[in-house]
Amino acid sequence: MPKTAIILGATGLTGGMLLQQLLEDDRYEKVKLFSRNSVEIDHPKIEEHLIDLFKLEEHKDKFTGDEVFCCVGTTKSKTPDHETYTKIDRGIPITAAKLSKENNIDTFLVVSALGANPKSRVFYNRTKGKMEKDVLELEIKHTYILQPSLITGERKESRSFEKIGKVMLNFINPFFLGTMRKYKSISAESIARAMVAIANSPELDVQRIPSDEIKNIAHNN
């Protein structure tokens, strides 16, 4: 039976890649988008809801479907205020997970980050870690948390520090072997491809998926 997917963050790099893949996938008849800005794509599968994501709970009646893909995230340079940063990177995914639970959507995927840890001294890692903990506590039947390393791809906005990081990682990636393989950079396309594969593999019993495993899933599907 054709499915309905929900994407939060479709205007971002990974979310945009995911949207393109779902639009081309015959298993999906509708893709609902919840975001602040339009993706500006005219397609019969798309149902776009332009909203304030900080008030996502006000749109519970429209938040219905088979699978939720949460690709929302920001950066320190883009959102230097810790309170706003937390509302985006922790608050929005948790609200989306709660609505999924309340509306009986039993598949929830969220993009986190490698190194996420609720007890980390690093604010970014701590925020992601707390988000993961809160999402898992909701016990949605099929919950998958993807933990990518540095994400590569062509972004609309410029991120100077990320560009420097990518150059450095491209140089040292070949040296990440064995247990260090998970630290290799990963493309947004690979993450999106893996998300679709994972959503359609309900027998998968892993909840946290590190970067190297994301890449393996993407390459095998």
PyMOL commands that set and color helices and strands:
alter all, ss='L'
color gray80, all
select helices_A, chain A and resi 13-23+53-62+82-102+123-137+160-175+178-183+188-199+211-219
alter helices_A, ss='H'
color red, helices_A
select strands_A, chain A and resi 3-8+28-35+46-50+67-70+107-111+142-147+151-152+186-187+208-210
alter strands_A, ss='S'
color yellow, strands_A
deselect
rebuild
show_as cartoon
